[in-house]
């Protein structure tokens, strides 16, 4: 008999219960609440994400069919569909935003074992956003266009482990650059962004704060070349210039000297024009920094493919944001497990294997490192011996 608890229960031990209780208390999530706790709501919704449930009924039924295993999850019983729906509509989603932020801090403190292909001394952060389309008639609060609704996930990806370190969920109409203007970064941070974040006032603020940025340059930008630098031989660098914005309003907003670097993309057969405020790094380093921005695109792709993020189990804004934040927590857990494991998991395979073994009773951490090894036997094999007397009696003897 396996004496450990389920894999899901062992995964939940990564969540600091004291931090969770502090978040619940801070946001008054259980004020006037009796019976179904915020922890039980979180466990049920996280189970739905990791198990691949497609509805509240599947979450409720999946936990109910687990029998006594829910006690190891610190749940009294499996919630009904209506109970879980009511909690998602009314429990503040800010509890799970705070839990996400604290869990990232824990993951950084625990560290990761895997070495990364791209090494960089400065803190390297990618900033991007992704759109999740919604039906405007069902989600009237999610304004995006006149006939279309959407929510937008704004995300910072820390390239030390490629873990999501910050996120914001807004209506689809909120522009990326509007969010970027509200953010603060430590001096020396390298911020990598796509063309949607082009804003001359933002460039100036980042430069004054000692924050380096690398971004795609707009095609119609008006600039004056102050200095041309030589390009490395046998590289994909086609141009390296020190420039200033020449258009009056742009120059007023950003009077700093910048670098314009032209990179040849061999895969797409096109030129990519980069803009940065770092004047000392080599052009190949700048190009490599921007190329690593692809990791945040891969993160969004994995998030949508492996977790329940495009189909929502509630229609009001609180239910939608609760589901998104718990999906981000699940993604942070998966990324952390992928990095801590000695086995070379792909994220999609890890998510699939956890889905299949989520309520299995075995040593989760041993399985994570050796997923296809036979579990050790915990009971000695006993050979039963048939006694002659019993055999003779069975044949009709007296």
MODACOR-V724948 format. One record per pair of residues at least 24 apart in sequence whose C-alpha atoms are under 8 Angstrom apart, sorted by sequence separation. I is the first residue (numbers start at 1). J is the second residue. D is the distance in Angstrom with one decimal. If there is no record, write none. Layout:
# MODACOR-V724948
I/J/D ; I/J/D
This chain:
# MODACOR-V724948
57/81/5.5 ; 129/153/5.4 ; 130/154/6.8 ; 187/211/5.2 ; 188/212/6.6 ; 190/214/7.5 ; 221/245/7.7 ; 222/246/5.6 ; 223/247/7.0 ; 237/261/7.4 ; 238/262/5.3 ; 239/263/7.2 ; 263/287/6.9 ; 303/327/7.9 ; 307/331/7.9 ; 56/81/5.5 ; 129/154/4.2 ; 154/179/7.9 ; 186/211/7.2 ; 222/247/5.8 ; 237/262/6.0 ; 238/263/5.8 ; 303/328/7.9 ; 343/368/7.2 ; 128/154/6.0 ; 129/155/5.9 ; 185/211/7.2 ; 237/263/4.7 ; 238/264/6.7 ; 342/368/8.0 ; 343/369/5.0 ; 127/154/7.5 ; 128/155/5.7 ; 144/171/6.7 ; 236/263/5.7 ; 237/264/6.3 ; 341/368/6.1 ; 342/369/5.2 ; 343/370/6.7 ; 56/84/7.3 ; 127/155/5.9 ; 128/156/6.8 ; 143/171/5.8 ; 144/172/4.6 ; 145/173/7.3 ; 236/264/5.1 ; 303/331/6.7 ; 341/369/5.3 ; 56/85/7.3 ; 127/156/4.7 ; 142/171/5.1 ; 143/172/6.1 ; 144/173/4.4 ; 236/265/7.4 ; 43/73/7.4 ; 126/156/5.6 ; 127/157/6.6 ; 141/171/7.8 ; 142/172/6.6 ; 143/173/6.1 ; 125/156/6.3 ; 126/157/5.1 ; 337/368/8.0 ; 125/157/5.5 ; 126/158/6.8 ; 125/158/4.8 ; 126/159/7.5 ; 40/74/7.5 ; 124/158/6.3 ; 125/159/6.0 ; 40/75/5.8 ; 44/79/7.8 ; 123/158/7.8 ; 124/159/5.6 ; 123/159/7.8 ; 124/160/7.4 ; 123/160/7.7 ; 242/279/7.8 ; 8/47/7.9 ; 132/172/8.0 ; 131/172/6.7 ; 306/348/6.5 ; 36/79/7.7 ; 41/84/6.6 ; 240/283/6.9 ; 116/161/7.5 ; 302/347/7.5 ; 306/351/6.7 ; 41/87/7.0 ; 237/283/7.0 ; 302/348/7.2 ; 36/83/7.7 ; 41/88/7.9 ; 129/176/6.7 ; 237/284/6.9 ; 128/176/7.4 ; 112/161/7.1 ; 204/253/6.8 ; 207/256/7.8 ; 235/284/7.8 ; 200/250/6.2 ; 204/254/4.9 ; 203/254/6.5 ; 204/255/7.4 ; 201/253/5.0 ; 204/256/6.9 ; 231/283/7.7 ; 38/91/7.7 ; 200/253/5.7 ; 201/254/6.0 ; 200/254/5.4 ; 216/272/7.3 ; 217/273/5.7 ; 216/273/5.9 ; 217/274/5.4 ; 216/274/4.6 ; 217/275/5.5 ; 104/163/7.7 ; 215/274/5.6 ; 216/275/6.0 ; 104/164/7.5 ; 214/274/6.7 ; 215/275/5.3 ; 12/73/7.7 ; 30/91/7.7 ; 104/165/6.0 ; 214/275/5.8 ; 215/276/6.5 ; 29/91/5.6 ; 214/276/4.7 ; 6/69/7.4 ; 9/72/6.2 ; 29/92/6.0 ; 213/276/5.5 ; 214/277/7.5 ; 5/69/8.0 ; 9/73/5.4 ; 101/165/7.0 ; 125/189/7.3 ; 127/191/7.1 ; 212/276/7.2 ; 213/277/6.3 ; 8/73/7.8 ; 27/92/7.0 ; 101/166/6.8 ; 123/188/7.1 ; 124/189/6.1 ; 125/190/6.2 ; 126/191/5.8 ; 127/192/6.3 ; 128/193/6.5 ; 212/277/6.0 ; 213/278/7.5 ; 6/72/7.7 ; 29/95/7.4 ; 122/188/6.3 ; 123/189/4.9 ; 124/190/4.8 ; 125/191/5.1 ; 126/192/4.7 ; 127/193/5.4 ; 128/194/7.1 ; 212/278/6.1 ; 5/72/6.8 ; 27/94/7.1 ; 122/189/6.0 ; 123/190/6.1 ; 124/191/6.2 ; 125/192/6.2 ; 126/193/6.1 ; 127/194/7.9 ; 27/95/6.5 ; 122/190/6.6 ; 124/192/7.6 ; 207/277/6.8 ; 24/95/5.9 ; 23/95/5.4 ; 214/286/7.2 ; 20/95/7.8 ; 23/98/6.3 ; 214/289/7.6 ; 215/290/7.4 ; 23/99/6.9 ; 214/290/6.5 ; 20/99/6.3 ; 19/99/7.2 ; 19/102/7.4 ; 16/103/7.9 ; 15/103/7.0 ; 192/289/7.5 ; 192/290/6.3 ; 193/293/7.6 ; 192/293/6.5 ; 162/295/7.3 ; 162/296/8.0 ; 157/296/6.2 ; 169/321/7.0 ; 126/293/6.0 ; 128/296/7.3 ; 164/332/6.7 ; 127/296/7.8 ; 163/332/6.5 ; 126/296/6.7 ; 130/300/7.1 ; 163/335/6.6 ; 162/335/7.9 ; 163/336/7.5 ; 118/292/7.7 ; 141/316/7.8 ; 142/317/7.7 ; 139/315/5.9 ; 141/317/7.0 ; 133/310/7.7 ; 138/315/6.4 ; 139/316/6.8 ; 132/310/6.4 ; 139/317/7.9 ; 161/339/7.2 ; 112/336/7.5 ; 89/314/7.2 ; 93/318/6.0 ; 100/325/7.4 ; 114/339/5.7 ; 88/314/7.4 ; 92/318/6.8 ; 93/319/7.6 ; 96/322/6.9 ; 103/329/7.9 ; 113/339/6.3 ; 114/340/6.9 ; 89/316/6.6 ; 91/318/7.6 ; 112/339/5.7 ; 113/340/5.5 ; 85/313/7.9 ; 89/317/7.9 ; 90/318/6.9 ; 93/321/6.1 ; 97/325/6.0 ; 100/328/7.4 ; 104/332/7.4 ; 112/340/5.4 ; 113/341/7.7 ; 114/342/7.9 ; 85/314/7.1 ; 89/318/5.5 ; 90/319/7.7 ; 93/322/4.7 ; 96/325/5.9 ; 100/329/5.5 ; 107/336/6.9 ; 113/342/7.9 ; 88/318/6.8 ; 89/319/4.8 ; 92/322/7.8 ; 96/326/6.5 ; 99/329/7.9 ; 88/319/4.7 ; 93/325/7.5 ; 88/322/6.6 ; 54/308/7.3 ; 52/307/6.9 ; 53/308/7.8 ; 52/308/7.0 ; 50/307/7.1 ; 54/311/7.9 ; 56/313/6.5 ; 49/307/5.6 ; 55/313/6.1 ; 49/308/5.8 ; 49/326/7.9 ; 45/323/7.3 ; 49/327/6.4 ; 46/326/6.3 ; 50/330/7.1 ; 45/326/7.0 ; 46/327/7.3 ; 49/330/7.0 ; 42/326/7.5 ; 46/330/6.7 ; 69/359/7.7 ; 66/359/7.7 ; 50/351/7.1 ; 51/354/7.7 ; 52/355/6.8 ; 50/354/7.1 ; 51/355/4.6 ; 50/355/5.6 ; 51/356/7.5 ; 51/358/6.9 ; 50/358/7.6 ; 7/357/6.9 ; 8/358/5.1 ; 7/358/5.3 ; 8/359/6.0 ; 6/358/6.9 ; 7/359/5.8 ; 6/359/5.0 ; 7/360/5.9 ; 11/364/7.9 ; 6/360/5.2 ; 7/361/6.3 ; 10/364/6.6 ; 6/361/4.3 ; 7/362/6.6 ; 5/361/5.4 ; 6/362/6.4 ; 7/363/7.2 ; 4/361/6.1 ; 5/362/6.8 ; 7/364/5.2 ; 3/361/7.7 ; 4/362/5.8 ; 5/363/7.9 ; 6/364/7.8 ; 2/361/6.3 ; 3/362/7.8 ; 4/363/6.3 ; 2/362/6.3 ; 1/377/7.9 ; 2/378/6.5 ; 1/378/6.2 ; 1/379/6.7
